[in-house]
Structure formats: structure tokens, C-alpha cells
Amino acid sequence: MGHPFLRLETQELERERWLKIVMEAWVNWVPDVGFPILVTFYLLHRIEKKLEQLNKSIMKIPSLIEQ
């Protein structure tokens, strides 16, 4: 096993590499799918966790009402 800091540095480099690949893909999509669709994908990606939390809260409402 390597040093924890080296593993962390390696993970950060892999993350940076992944982000670069994703950003390049998004930039290449602009001429193909158009800017509005690209912005929509970006915003949906950002709010995905909030939507999941909202869905869980909504699913709990019936059981809370019954109590």
C-alpha cells in the first residue's frame, strides 16, 4: 500500500483527468445539440441530489399524515 497522501494525490489527478474529459465532451456537444440543451443537462446534473431528497420527503408524507 502506498502512502495515504500519494493515494489522495492520485485520486485528485484521476478526478481532474475525468473532469477534463467530461468538459471536453460537453464543449464538443455544443455544436451538435445546441447550447440550451447543454445548459439543461448541466442544471439537471447539479440539482439531481436535491430532486432525490425532495422525492424522499414527498414519499414520507402519507405515513406522517396517518400518524
Beta strands, then each sheet from edge to edge (+ up, - down):
end
